Amino acid sequence: MTDTSTSQAPIIVVGAGIVGTATARALQREGHAVTLVDSGEPGKATSYGNAGFIAIDHLLPLARPSTLKRVPKMLMDRDGPLTLHRPSIPWLLPWMARFALAAYSAAEVKKGVDSFGVLMAEANIAWKAEIQASGLGELFRSKGALYVYETEQSFADGAEERDLQKAKGTAFEIVDGARARELAPGLSDHIVRGVYYPDGMHTINPYRVVATLAERFAADGGTILRARVRGFGRDGNTVTSVKTTDSELPAKAVVIAAGRASGDLARLLGFNAPLVAERGYHVMLAPDNVRFDLPVSPAGRGFFVTPMEEGLRVAGTVELAAPHQPPSWHRADLLVKHLKDIFPGVGGAELGRWIGERPTLPDFRPAIGRAPRLANVYCGYGHQHVGLTLATATGRLIARQMEGEDMPEALKACDPGRFG
Ligand SMILES: Cc1cc2nc3c(=O)[nH]c(=O)nc-3n(C[C@H](O)[C@H](O)[C@H](O)COP(=O)(O)OP(=O)(O)OC[C@H]3O[C@@H](n4cnc5c(N)ncnc54)[C@H](O)[C@@H]3O)c2cc1C
């Protein structure tokens, strides 16, 4: 039941990362009054330091048998793309068990593939529209993207994803090492192959994308509030207010888009969001004489190197950890070491390093849509490695569901209620 005060209240979006900010923008466009609440400045959490790649080629969910098979080998290599924060292992075990079950289930993998097909198609349309609508053009480059391979075996390992991309109509070109070095001058001579995605797009500053969206949101009448959300007022299955550390805000509807912390808010609302932080790092290097203009990712090493407005950003790898653990900065040193294996001439001074927490559910599908058992709470979290890519699509899907449209059939696999 909604009383007059809440029916005239704004929709409250909790979390001003890329997902919450893009969602606030989409809801505003539908004519809603929207308040965006964040305990910090918009875009300063995980959305600050990602690799900036709009990864619409990412069609295979990471929860699949081939990932699972590689996990033991990856974990034995302390310098490798995946590691566990050791003191967090007991906390991580239930999540890891769920991940293994999802990765081994053919039905779950199919749900992942089907949902990613729909999400990436929507992302492609949604980003182009948002760039236009919010005047973000100067922050994006359409220069393609390049995956590079150090052995014929690693190239062969990518066949599963390429087959799917071919089936879905993703454009790509398989190139030899020499052509890869033309596309990204400075690449090591030992690179044997590349796969070039001509439609790839990246941002030269992910933080400024969120900040600009937030500015446009405010300029178009949206409210941005700096406050930590710590509870909700309820009337049966309807949330009527959002309680922050210093006030209680009446709410017509609520969107939970608080990244990794969404699990805590879901618990307060009586449902489960078993998120872990897949921590990743970045190092920014000052421009030097190694120059290329598209994101490059060496297969199997788990990172991207992206040309950004301040220099080169090397970003990625995964460290699974419980919340609030101290950073493992040697992971950032490793990124630079790996980068120099791939681009031996890179020598720019380090400008800064960063850690971010990818919000990840055990089946590696995001949670998008109405929360279980609640009439007016919506979810947009769990976007793991592709939150920048999927943010605008998430916003549009939530906005449409609020208008009464059903989620596309394939996206029922992203229902927030699937964890109970
Ligand atoms: C190294 C690395 C590289 C990556 N590269 C890419 C890439 O190239 N392409 C891509 O698509 N994705 C990439 N990602 C993933 C992407 O960055 C994330 O999926 C995305 O940023 C998640 O956005 P979010 O809005 O869900 O979370 P966040 O950006 O973390 O935002 C959540 C917000 O919620 C706020 N919040 C939390 N709790 C509360 C509360 N109780 N009250 C008020 N506010 C609260 C936080 O302050 C924060 O601002 C990468 C990630 C990493 C770590």
The ligand as an ORCA input file, in Angstrom:
! r2SCAN-3c Opt
* xyz 0 1
  C      40.583     -3.748    -12.379
  C      39.192     -3.688    -12.951
  C      39.015     -3.531    -14.311
  C      37.729     -3.486    -14.845
  N      37.569     -3.266    -16.193
  C      36.315     -3.187    -16.722
  C      36.141     -2.897    -18.107
  O      37.093     -2.663    -18.843
  N      34.873     -2.886    -18.594
  C      33.776     -3.113    -17.795
  O      32.663     -3.127    -18.300
  N      33.919     -3.318    -16.467
  C      35.159     -3.363    -15.910
  N      35.320     -3.588    -14.570
  C      34.126     -3.826    -13.740
  C      33.434     -2.531    -13.349
  O      34.356     -1.551    -12.934
  C      32.431     -2.804    -12.217
  O      31.587     -3.886    -12.564
  C      31.565     -1.572    -11.962
  O      32.374     -0.453    -11.683
  C      30.603     -1.809    -10.817
  O      29.839     -0.627    -10.700
  P      28.783     -0.415     -9.558
  O      28.098      0.864     -9.836
  O      27.977     -1.660     -9.418
  O      29.657     -0.357     -8.207
  P      30.545      0.849     -7.575
  O      31.259      1.630     -8.612
  O      31.385      0.191     -6.529
  O      29.474      1.787     -6.921
  C      28.725      1.430     -5.789
  C      28.464      2.711     -4.999
  O      27.587      2.405     -3.912
  C      27.948      3.212     -2.807
  N      27.424      2.569     -1.599
  C      27.681      1.334     -1.131
  N      26.992      1.114      0.009
  C      26.289      2.246      0.255
  C      25.383      2.625      1.291
  N      25.051      1.782      2.287
  N      24.854      3.861      1.247
  C      25.153      4.722      0.243
  N      26.002      4.401     -0.758
  C      26.555      3.177     -0.756
  C      29.478      3.229     -2.883
  O      29.999      4.354     -2.154
  C      29.720      3.312     -4.380
  O      29.890      4.639     -4.822
  C      36.592     -3.624    -13.999
  C      36.775     -3.742    -12.621
  C      38.062     -3.766    -12.089
  C      38.242     -3.887    -10.607
*
